[in-house]
Amino acid sequence: MKQLIKASVLMLTTAMAFGQEAEPVAVDTTQNTINTLGAVILYGNKLQDPVMSTEHYDYMKRVVQPRNVADMFNNLNGFSLVKRGNYAIDPSFRAAQYEQLNVQFDGGTKVMHACPNRMDPITTHVVPESIENIQVIKGPYSVRYGANFGGVINLVSKRPDRNERGLQGSFSTGYEGNGNSHVEMLHLAHVGKQFDISLEGTYRDFGNYEDGDGTEIPSAFRSTDYAVHTGYAFTPNDYLQLKWRQSFGRDVLHAALPMDTEEDNSSMISLDYTRKNVSEKVSNLHAKAYYSYVDHIMTNALRPSFMMTEAVAAVEATTMGGKVEVTWSPVSHLKVFSGVDAQLVFRDGGRTRMVKRNMAGDLLPEPRVFNDKVWQDSYVNDYGLFSEGNWQLSNDLTLTTGIRYDIVASDIRDPEADFAALYPELDQRTEYNLSGTASLKYRIQQGMLLEVAYGRGMRSANMIERYINHFTVGQDPYEYVGNPNLDAEVNNQVEVALRGKVEPAFKGLHAFNYGVSGYYSRFENYIVAVIDPELDRKYMPMAQPSEVKRFTNLDKAYKYGAEAEVGFELTPELSLNGFMAYVYTRNEDLGESLPLTPPLRSRVQFMYEGKKYWLGIDQNFVSAQDEIAPSFGETSTPAYQTTDIRAGVKPWKGISLGVAALNLFDETYSDHLNFSFVNQQGFQRTPITDPGRNISVFLQYRF
């Protein structure tokens, strides 16, 4: 309680520190309906939006046939993809991934994975066709959206167009030649004066793809999803919205994981309420509550290890939480966002092994059955208190500061005997994390914006890092053991960015866009897994490697990097764009890079967008990566290039037809962040290869 009181006083002091009069400022109050729902984090006002933030639309022009939401990040500058196959794909941003990134839907809804090998990351539980846009805060520069270590990714769901009353909807279908895959989606909505409702359903069936050498990669999966969204406006200032979604994955093959998904069933429900113009000082009140549940079953029935041991794991994850935020203005030109939020994660489940043969390969007279606890009935709950102030000091200068206090409670309620023996003082643990940020935005001149930011983001250890017990959850074949006594990771990050647009630029050039940023992060208590000589392998004790890794904190780690974008608008329809992203990381304790550090990536894009036609050509360049983490099982990867061509036409009103040739020249390559084949017949433990040439078509009808 004392800690909460201290944090509350500190936040109030932060907000009131702005309490001085400033010169009158012209404020852009234009907002669309969805902004009032608390679903978005960007409002289209460069001086008021969070610092170092971007927004991305029109995924169909970039990815004709996305497998899941993670595919939508494939061509976003600064992003890479962590792949374990065609389904279990995680976004990585500036060498931050997993819980280092705060990935959420509609301003706060979460669904956490049940599988310890992340067969079911958050990106698999919502279909890409239902996402309107992706909003990104590029570092720990906001405290409003939960604990933020490496950045916030907000996936905003599509909403009915409230300017169009009555029935509206769309039907889309797509086919992909490499894998004989297809996707169908139906979306229906009805908008009334006060009430709107939308329903959508999607079916995806993807087969095994072939790489550039014609090798078939086990990567097939099927999924069925449906969702219902409904909203009611009590008054023009009061809006209530309910969302319900279920997703069902079946027969999912994971080329780079030891087992496959037999079933993955998830459910999500969220309730949002927004009230505008509450009082003279309070402009907005937003409240959110959500609940999600994942039921996951995986087996090794299609793997070589099945001859020795039959394994079935049934695990589950429950995530619930919410947020209450008040937007208020103690003085003119100062907007303060204050509130509380919570994220509660519970996991349980186990694995059943039926050992049929001994280590020599001989059949046992009677199979031996073992039950292994996977999650050991654990939870990690985060309760947050935050306040963030945005003060327009002048027409061209904005100062933002924020502070956040998190109370993180964790416990393991059904520990395995050997885990309890390793940590004899197991009990509920409570951590207190303090984060903060300060930034300036300065409009140097019309169309030119300078941003300077500092953020301190804290992330307590996730459940794998705390409680996993002798499971292979890394890129290497080691068994991993958790550590419930880990300290929270801290990211102290500074960044400077300059971006702008010159319009018209000069004769022969309609406009010129540019953006460049550089950042540096110094980490405290960075969490990695290292070999512990005091631990012995538990399962298959004669197998190699015999060592075991345990999660621990490092004292000396850092990263720095840069990103750049340039765009030449030759005409309003024709453009030539270039993108580059580079990040360097260092684990000084082990004398190597941090795991999953992507290589230098750059892309040149030619784009034509007319009223009836559009055409895009992307040339992707990925450099070799020799800065690796051998302790993580990484190996160097060579450079590669790919060419993608996309085109579309709108022949009639409401009809869109798209076609693409991805990896046009049938390049054979493995991205550096790809995990390696494991427990696969005919494959060595080498990084999985990506798809070869892939021809894809897409048809959509909107009404």
C-alpha positions in Angstrom: 0.0 0.0 0.0 2.9 2.4 0.8 4.4 1.7 -2.6 1.1 2.5 -4.3 0.7 5.7 -2.4 4.2 6.8 -3.3 3.6 6.0 -6.9 0.3 7.9 -7.0 1.9 11.0 -5.5 4.7 10.8 -8.0 2.3 10.5 -10.9 0.2 13.4 -9.7 3.4 15.5 -9.3 4.5 14.6 -12.8 1.1 15.7 -14.2 1.0 18.9 -12.2 4.6 19.8 -13.2 3.1 20.9 -16.5 0.6 23.2 -14.8 1.8 26.5 -16.4 0.1 28.5 -19.0 1.4 28.4 -22.6 0.7 30.3 -25.7 -2.6 29.4 -27.5 -2.2 26.3 -29.7 -4.2 25.2 -32.7 -5.3 21.7 -31.8 -6.6 19.3 -34.4 -9.7 17.7 -33.0 -10.6 15.6 -36.0 -11.2 12.0 -34.9 -13.1 9.2 -36.4 -15.6 7.1 -34.6 -13.2 4.2 -33.8 -10.8 6.5 -32.0 -13.4 7.1 -29.3 -13.4 3.4 -28.5 -9.9 3.3 -27.1 -9.0 0.8 -29.8 -6.3 2.9 -31.3 -3.1 4.5 -30.0 -2.5 6.9 -32.9 -4.9 9.8 -33.8 -3.3 11.2 -36.9 -1.9 14.3 -35.1 1.9 14.2 -35.4 2.5 16.5 -32.4 0.0 14.6 -30.1 0.6 11.0 -31.1 3.1 9.0 -29.1 6.7 9.7 -30.0 8.5 7.3 -32.5 5.2 5.8 -33.7 4.1 4.6 -37.1 0.9 3.2 -38.7 0.5 0.8 -41.5 -2.5 0.1 -43.8 -3.4 -1.9 -46.9 -1.9 -5.2 -46.1 -3.4 -6.7 -49.3 -1.1 -4.6 -51.4 1.9 -6.1 -49.5 0.9 -9.6 -48.8 -1.7 -11.2 -51.0 -2.0 -14.5 -49.1 -0.9 -14.0 -45.4 -0.8 -17.2 -43.4 -1.4 -15.4 -40.1 -1.1 -11.9 -38.7 2.7 -12.1 -38.4 3.0 -12.2 -42.2 1.7 -8.7 -42.2 5.0 -7.6 -40.6 7.1 -9.1 -43.3 7.7 -5.8 -45.2 7.5 -3.3 -42.3 10.8 -1.6 -41.8 12.6 -2.7 -38.6 10.6 -6.0 -38.4 11.8 -9.5 -38.9 9.9 -12.9 -38.5 10.8 -15.7 -36.1 9.7 -18.8 -37.9 9.2 -22.4 -36.7 7.2 -23.4 -39.8 4.4 -21.9 -41.8 2.1 -21.3 -38.8 4.0 -20.5 -35.5 5.4 -17.1 -36.6 6.4 -14.3 -34.2 7.2 -10.7 -35.1 10.6 -9.5 -34.0 11.4 -5.7 -33.9 14.9 -4.4 -33.5 16.0 -7.7 -32.0 13.2 -7.7 -29.4 10.6 -10.5 -29.5 8.1 -12.6 -27.5 7.2 -10.8 -24.3 9.8 -8.1 -24.9 7.2 -6.7 -27.3 3.8 -5.7 -26.1 1.5 -7.2 -28.8 -2.2 -6.5 -28.3 -5.5 -6.2 -30.1 -7.7 -3.1 -30.1 -5.8 -1.1 -27.4 -5.3 -3.8 -24.8 -6.9 -7.2 -25.5 -4.4 -10.1 -25.0 -4.4 -13.8 -25.8 -1.3 -15.6 -24.5 0.1 -18.9 -25.9 -0.4 -22.2 -24.2 2.4 -24.1 -25.8 5.9 -23.7 -24.2 7.4 -23.9 -27.7 5.1 -21.1 -28.9 3.2 -23.2 -31.4 0.3 -20.8 -30.9 1.7 -17.2 -30.5 -0.8 -14.3 -30.3 -0.6 -13.8 -34.0 -2.3 -17.1 -34.7 -5.6 -16.3 -32.9 -6.8 -13.5 -35.1 -7.0 -13.7 -38.9 -5.2 -11.0 -40.9 -8.2 -10.2 -43.0 -9.9 -8.8 -39.9 -7.1 -6.3 -39.2 -7.6 -2.7 -40.4 -4.2 -1.4 -39.6 -1.1 -2.0 -37.4 0.1 0.7 -35.0 3.6 0.7 -33.6 5.4 2.6 -30.8 9.0 1.8 -31.5 10.4 1.6 -27.9 9.5 2.1 -24.2 8.2 5.6 -25.0 4.7 5.3 -23.6 3.4 4.0 -20.3 -0.3 3.8 -21.2 -0.6 0.4 -22.8 0.8 -2.0 -20.2 4.4 -2.9 -19.3 6.5 -1.8 -22.3 10.1 -3.1 -22.7 10.8 -3.0 -26.4 7.8 -1.4 -28.0 4.0 -1.6 -28.4 2.3 -3.3 -31.4 -1.5 -2.6 -31.6 -3.5 -4.6 -34.1 -6.7 -2.6 -34.8 -9.8 -4.7 -35.9 -11.9 -3.6 -38.8 -15.1 -1.8 -37.9 -18.3 -1.2 -40.0 -18.4 2.1 -41.7 -20.9 4.1 -39.6 -21.3 6.6 -42.4 -23.0 3.8 -44.4 -26.4 2.8 -42.8 -27.9 -0.6 -43.5 -26.3 -3.8 -44.7 -22.7 -4.0 -45.8 -20.1 -6.7 -46.1 -17.5 -8.5 -48.2 -16.5 -11.9 -49.5 -12.9 -12.8 -50.4 -11.1 -15.9 -51.6 -7.5 -16.6 -52.3 -5.4 -19.3 -53.7 -1.6 -20.0 -53.4 0.1 -22.3 -55.8 3.1 -23.3 -53.6 1.4 -25.6 -51.2 -2.0 -25.7 -53.0 -3.4 -23.5 -50.3 -6.7 -21.5 -50.2 -8.5 -19.0 -47.9 -12.1 -17.9 -47.8 -13.7 -15.2 -45.7 -17.2 -13.8 -45.4 -17.9 -10.5 -43.5 -21.4 -9.1 -42.9 -22.4 -6.0 -41.0 -25.5 -3.9 -40.3 -25.2 -0.3 -39.1 -28.2 1.6 -37.6 -28.5 4.9 -36.0 -27.4 3.7 -32.6 -26.6 0.0 -33.0 -24.2 -1.9 -35.2 -23.3 -5.5 -35.5 -20.8 -7.4 -37.7 -20.1 -11.1 -38.2 -17.2 -12.7 -40.0 -16.0 -16.2 -40.7 -12.7 -17.5 -42.2 -11.4 -20.8 -43.4 -7.7 -21.4 -44.2 -6.2 -24.6 -45.6 -2.5 -24.5 -46.3 -0.4 -27.4 -47.6 3.3 -28.2 -47.4 5.3 -25.7 -49.4 8.5 -26.3 -51.5 11.7 -24.3 -51.1 13.7 -23.0 -54.1 15.3 -26.5 -54.5 12.0 -28.2 -54.7 12.3 -29.8 -51.2 8.9 -30.2 -49.5 8.8 -28.6 -46.1 6.3 -30.1 -43.6 4.2 -27.0 -42.9 0.5 -27.8 -43.6 -2.3 -26.5 -41.4 -6.0 -25.8 -41.3 -7.8 -23.2 -39.3 -11.4 -21.9 -38.9 -12.3 -18.6 -37.2 -15.4 -16.6 -36.6 -16.1 -13.4 -34.8 -19.1 -11.3 -33.7 -18.7 -7.5 -32.9 -21.5 -5.4 -31.7 -21.8 -1.8 -30.5 -24.5 0.5 -29.1 -24.4 4.3 -28.8 -26.5 5.3 -25.8 -25.8 8.9 -26.7 -23.4 10.6 -29.1 -20.9 10.6 -26.2 -21.5 7.1 -24.8 -20.6 4.0 -26.7 -20.4 0.3 -25.6 -18.8 -2.4 -27.7 -18.7 -6.2 -27.3 -16.4 -8.5 -29.2 -16.4 -12.3 -29.3 -14.0 -14.4 -31.3 -13.1 -18.1 -31.6 -10.3 -19.8 -33.5 -9.7 -23.5 -34.2 -6.4 -24.8 -35.6 -6.2 -28.4 -36.8 -3.4 -30.7 -38.0 -0.7 -28.1 -37.8 2.8 -29.3 -38.8 5.8 -27.5 -37.2 9.0 -28.2 -39.1 11.3 -26.7 -36.5 9.6 -28.0 -33.3 9.7 -31.5 -31.7 5.9 -32.0 -31.9 2.9 -31.0 -34.1 -0.4 -29.4 -33.1 -3.4 -31.7 -33.2 -5.8 -29.1 -31.9 -5.5 -25.4 -30.9 -8.8 -23.8 -29.7 -9.0 -20.3 -28.5 -11.8 -18.0 -27.4 -11.6 -14.2 -26.7 -14.2 -11.8 -25.4 -13.8 -8.1 -24.7 -16.0 -5.3 -23.5 -15.2 -1.6 -24.1 -17.0 1.5 -22.9 -16.2 5.0 -23.8 -17.7 8.3 -22.6 -16.7 11.6 -24.1 -17.0 15.1 -22.6 -17.4 13.8 -19.0 -16.9 17.3 -17.5 -15.1 20.5 -18.1 -11.8 19.0 -17.1 -12.3 15.4 -18.1 -12.6 14.9 -21.8 -12.8 11.1 -22.0 -13.3 8.0 -19.9 -12.5 4.6 -21.3 -12.9 1.2 -19.6 -12.0 -2.2 -21.1 -12.3 -5.8 -19.8 -11.3 -8.9 -21.6 -10.9 -12.7 -21.2 -9.2 -15.3 -23.4 -8.6 -19.0 -23.2 -6.4 -21.3 -25.2 -6.7 -25.1 -25.2 -3.8 -26.7 -27.0 -3.0 -30.4 -27.8 0.2 -31.5 -29.4 1.6 -34.9 -30.3 4.6 -36.6 -32.0 2.5 -39.1 -33.9 4.1 -38.1 -37.3 7.7 -37.9 -36.0 10.5 -40.4 -36.0 10.6 -40.4 -32.2 7.1 -41.9 -32.2 8.7 -45.4 -32.7 10.4 -45.1 -29.3 8.0 -43.0 -27.3 4.4 -41.8 -27.8 4.0 -38.3 -26.4 0.8 -36.2 -26.1 0.7 -32.9 -24.3 -2.5 -31.1 -23.3 -1.9 -27.5 -22.0 -4.1 -24.5 -21.5 -3.6 -20.8 -20.9 -6.1 -18.3 -19.5 -5.5 -14.5 -19.9 -7.7 -11.8 -18.4 -7.4 -8.2 -17.7 -8.6 -4.7 -18.3 -8.0 -1.0 -18.1 -9.6 2.2 -16.9 -8.2 5.4 -18.3 -9.3 9.0 -17.8 -8.2 11.8 -20.1 -8.2 15.1 -18.3 -6.8 18.6 -18.7 -5.7 20.4 -15.4 -4.7 23.5 -17.5 -5.1 24.5 -21.1 -2.9 22.8 -23.7 -2.1 20.0 -21.3 -3.7 16.5 -21.8 -3.1 13.9 -19.1 -3.9 10.2 -19.4 -4.2 8.5 -16.0 -5.4 5.1 -15.1 -4.9 1.5 -14.0 -4.6 -1.7 -15.9 -4.2 -5.4 -15.2 -2.9 -8.5 -17.1 -3.4 -11.9 -15.4 -1.9 -15.0 -17.0 -2.6 -18.6 -15.8 -1.2 -21.8 -17.3 -1.5 -25.5 -16.6 -1.3 -28.8 -18.2 1.0 -31.8 -18.8 2.6 -34.3 -21.1 2.0 -38.0 -21.2 4.8 -40.2 -22.5 4.4 -43.9 -23.2 7.9 -45.4 -23.7 7.8 -48.4 -26.0 11.5 -49.2 -26.6 14.7 -49.0 -24.6 17.7 -46.9 -25.7 19.0 -49.9 -27.8 15.7 -49.8 -29.8 14.3 -53.1 -28.4 10.6 -53.3 -27.6 9.8 -53.3 -23.9 7.7 -56.2 -22.6 5.3 -53.6 -21.2 5.3 -49.9 -22.2 6.1 -47.5 -19.4 3.9 -44.5 -18.9 5.1 -41.1 -17.4 3.3 -37.9 -16.7 5.3 -34.7 -16.9 4.0 -31.4 -15.5 4.6 -28.7 -18.2 3.4 -25.5 -16.5 3.1 -26.8 -13.0 -0.1 -24.7 -12.4 1.6 -21.3 -12.5 0.5 -17.7 -12.9 2.1 -14.3 -13.5 -0.2 -11.3 -12.7 0.7 -7.7 -13.5 -1.2 -4.8 -12.0 -0.3 -1.3 -13.3 -0.8 2.3 -12.4 0.2 5.0 -14.9 0.0 8.7 -15.8 1.2 10.3 -19.0 1.1 14.0 -19.8 1.2 15.6 -23.3 1.8 19.4 -23.2 1.9 21.5 -26.3 4.4 24.2 -25.3 3.8 26.0 -28.5 2.4 25.5 -32.0 5.6 23.6 -32.9 6.8 22.0 -29.6 5.3 19.2 -27.6 6.7 17.7 -24.3 5.5 14.3 -23.1 6.4 12.6 -19.8 5.0 9.5 -18.2 5.5 7.3 -15.3 4.3 3.7 -14.6 4.3 1.5 -11.6 3.7 -2.3 -11.9 3.1 -4.8 -9.2 3.9 -8.3 -10.5 2.7 -11.3 -8.5 3.8 -14.8 -9.5 3.5 -18.3 -8.1 3.8 -22.0 -8.9 1.1 -24.0 -7.3 1.8 -27.6 -8.3 5.6 -27.9 -8.8 7.3 -31.1 -10.0 9.3 -32.8 -7.2 12.7 -32.1 -8.7 11.8 -28.4 -9.4 10.7 -28.0 -5.8 13.9 -29.6 -4.6 15.9 -27.2 -6.8 14.0 -24.2 -5.3 13.1 -25.3 -1.8 11.8 -21.8 -0.9 9.2 -21.6 -3.6 6.4 -19.3 -2.7 4.4 -16.4 -4.1 6.7 -13.6 -5.2 5.9 -9.9 -5.6 8.0 -7.5 -7.7 7.7 -3.7 -8.0 8.7 -2.2 -11.3 9.0 1.5 -12.1 9.1 2.7 -15.7 9.1 6.1 -17.2 9.6 8.2 -20.4 10.2 11.7 -21.5 10.2 13.0 -25.1 10.1 16.1 -27.2 8.6 16.7 -30.6 9.7 19.8 -32.5 8.3 20.9 -35.8 11.3 22.6 -37.4 9.3 23.8 -40.3 6.2 22.8 -42.1 6.6 19.1 -43.1 9.7 18.5 -41.0 9.5 16.9 -37.5 12.4 16.2 -35.0 11.8 13.7 -32.2 14.0 13.0 -29.2 13.0 10.4 -26.6 14.2 8.5 -23.6 12.4 5.5 -22.1 13.0 3.2 -19.2 11.0 0.0 -19.7 10.8 -2.9 -17.3 9.7 -6.5 -18.0 9.4 -9.2 -15.4 10.4 -12.7 -16.4 7.7 -14.6 -18.4 6.4 -18.0 -17.3 8.9 -20.0 -19.4 11.8 -18.2 -17.9 10.5 -18.7 -14.4 8.9 -22.2 -14.4 9.8 -24.4 -17.4 11.3 -27.7 -16.1 13.6 -29.7 -18.4 11.9 -29.0 -21.7 13.6 -28.1 -25.0 12.1 -24.6 -25.6 15.1 -23.0 -27.4 16.6 -23.1 -30.9 19.1 -25.7 -29.7 18.5 -29.3 -28.4 19.3 -28.4 -24.7 16.8 -29.0 -21.9 15.9 -25.7 -20.3 15.1 -25.0 -16.6 13.4 -21.9 -15.3 14.4 -19.6 -12.5 11.6 -18.1 -10.3 14.1 -15.7 -8.7 15.0 -13.8 -11.9 15.1 -10.0 -11.7 13.1 -7.9 -14.1 14.8 -6.9 -17.4 15.3 -3.1 -17.8 15.7 -1.3 -21.2 17.2 2.2 -21.0 16.7 3.4 -24.5 17.3 6.8 -26.2 16.4 7.7 -29.8 16.6 10.6 -32.2 14.5 10.7 -35.3 13.9 13.2 -38.2 11.1 12.8 -40.6 9.3 14.9 -43.1 7.8 15.5 -46.5 8.6 18.1 -49.1 5.6 18.8 -51.4 6.0 19.8 -54.1 9.7 18.9 -54.1 11.0 20.3 -57.4 10.2 20.1 -61.1 9.6 16.6 -62.1 9.1 15.3 -58.6 5.7 15.6 -57.0 6.9 15.0 -53.4 9.8 13.7 -51.4 9.3 11.7 -48.1 12.1 10.9 -45.7 12.7 9.5 -42.2 15.8 8.5 -40.3 16.3 7.4 -36.7 19.0 6.1 -34.5 18.7 4.5 -31.1 20.8 3.0 -28.3 19.7 0.6 -25.5 21.6 -0.3 -22.3 20.1 -3.4 -20.7 20.0 -4.3 -17.0 19.3 -7.8 -15.8 19.0 -9.1 -19.4 17.5 -12.7 -19.3 19.2 -15.5 -21.1 19.7 -19.2 -20.6 23.2 -20.5 -20.0 24.6 -24.0 -19.3 24.5 -24.8 -15.6 27.1 -27.5 -14.7 25.1 -28.4 -11.5 22.1 -29.7 -13.5 21.8 -33.0 -15.4 19.6 -33.9 -18.3 16.3 -35.4 -17.1 14.7 -36.9 -20.2 16.6 -39.4 -22.4 19.7 -39.0 -20.2 22.0 -40.7 -22.6 21.2 -38.2 -25.4 23.4 -35.3 -26.4 23.9 -32.6 -25.3 24.0 -33.9 -21.7 24.2 -30.3 -20.3 21.2 -28.3 -19.2 20.5 -24.6 -19.5 19.1 -22.5 -16.7 17.7 -18.9 -17.2 19.8 -16.2 -15.5 20.3 -12.5 -15.5 23.2 -10.7 -17.3 24.7 -7.5 -16.2 26.3 -6.2 -19.4 24.2 -6.1 -22.6 23.3 -3.4 -25.1 22.1 -2.8 -28.6 22.1 0.1 -31.1 20.7 0.5 -34.5 19.4 2.8 -37.2 16.5 2.9 -39.7 15.9 5.0 -42.8 13.1 5.4 -45.3 13.0 7.6 -48.4 10.2 8.0 -50.9 10.1 9.7 -54.3 6.6 10.5 -55.4 7.1 11.0 -59.2 3.4 11.6 -59.6 0.5 11.3 -57.2 0.2 7.6 -58.4 3.8 6.6 -59.0 6.4 6.3 -56.3 9.9 4.8 -55.7 10.7 4.0 -52.1 13.7 2.7 -50.2 13.9 1.2 -46.7 16.8 0.1 -44.5 17.1 -1.3 -40.9 20.2 -2.3 -39.0 20.7 -3.4 -35.4 23.8 -4.5 -33.5 23.6 -6.3 -30.2 26.2 -7.4 -27.7 26.2 -9.7 -24.7 29.3 -8.6 -23.0 29.1 -11.3 -20.3 29.4 -14.1 -22.8 31.3 -12.2 -25.5 28.7 -12.7 -28.3 25.6 -11.2 -29.8 22.2 -11.4 -28.1 20.0 -14.2 -29.6 17.8 -13.6 -32.6 19.6 -10.5 -33.8 18.5 -9.9 -37.5 21.0 -9.0 -40.2 20.9 -5.7 -42.1 17.8 -5.6 -44.2 16.9 -3.2 -47.1 14.2 -3.0 -49.7 13.6 -1.0 -52.8 9.9 -0.7 -53.8 8.3 0.6 -57.0 4.6 1.3 -56.6 1.9 2.5 -58.9 -1.6 3.2 -57.4 -4.3 4.4 -59.7 -8.0 4.4 -59.3 -8.5 1.1 -61.1 -5.1 -0.5 -61.0 -2.1 -0.9 -58.8 1.3 -2.5 -59.2 4.1 -3.1 -56.8 7.6 -4.5 -57.3 9.8 -5.2 -54.2 13.5 -6.0 -54.3 14.6 -7.3 -50.9 18.2 -7.4 -49.8 19.2 -9.3 -46.6 22.9 -9.3 -45.6 24.9 -12.2 -44.2 24.8 -12.5 -40.4 28.0 -13.4 -38.7 27.2 -11.7 -35.4 25.6 -14.7 -33.7 24.9 -16.2 -30.3 26.5 -19.7 -30.3 25.1 -20.3 -26.7 21.7 -20.1 -28.3 22.5 -22.6 -31.0 22.8 -20.0 -33.7 24.9 -20.4 -36.8 26.0 -17.8 -39.4 23.7 -17.3 -42.4 24.5 -16.1 -45.9 23.1 -13.1 -47.7 20.1 -13.5 -50.0 17.9 -11.5 -52.3 14.3 -12.0 -53.3 12.0 -10.2 -55.8 8.2 -9.9 -55.3 5.7 -8.6 -57.8 2.1 -7.7 -56.9 -0.6 -6.3 -59.0 -4.3 -5.6 -58.6 -7.3 -4.3 -60.5 -10.8 -3.1 -59.7 -12.7 -4.0 -62.8 -16.1 -3.2 -61.4 -17.5 -1.4 -58.4 -16.9 -3.4 -55.2 -14.6 -6.0 -56.9 -10.9 -6.2 -56.3 -8.6 -8.8 -58.0 -5.0 -9.3 -56.9 -2.2 -11.5 -58.1 1.4 -11.9 -56.9 4.6 -13.7 -57.7 6.6 -14.0 -54.5 10.2 -15.0 -54.6 10.0 -14.7 -58.4 13.4 -16.1 -59.1 12.9 -19.2 -56.9 15.7 -18.3 -54.5 16.6 -21.0 -51.9 17.4 -19.4 -48.6 17.0 -19.5 -44.8 16.4 -16.4 -42.9 18.6 -15.9 -39.9 15.7 -15.9 -37.4 14.4 -19.3 -38.7 14.6 -22.1 -36.2 16.1 -25.4 -37.2 14.5 -28.7 -38.3 14.0 -31.0 -35.3 12.7 -34.6 -35.1 12.0 -34.6 -38.8 12.5 -37.6 -41.1 15.1 -36.8 -43.8 16.2 -33.4 -42.3 19.3 -32.5 -40.4 19.3 -29.9 -37.6 19.7 -26.9 -40.0 17.6 -23.8 -40.3 14.3 -24.4 -42.1 14.3 -23.0 -45.7 11.6 -20.5 -46.8 9.2 -20.9 -49.7 10.4 -20.9 -53.2 8.5 -19.2 -56.0 4.9 -18.7 -55.1 2.1 -17.6 -57.4 -0.9 -16.3 -55.5 -4.3 -14.8 -56.5 -6.9 -13.0 -54.4 -10.5 -11.9 -55.1 -12.7 -9.7 -53.0 -16.2 -8.4 -53.4 -17.5 -5.6 -51.2 -21.0 -4.4 -51.0 
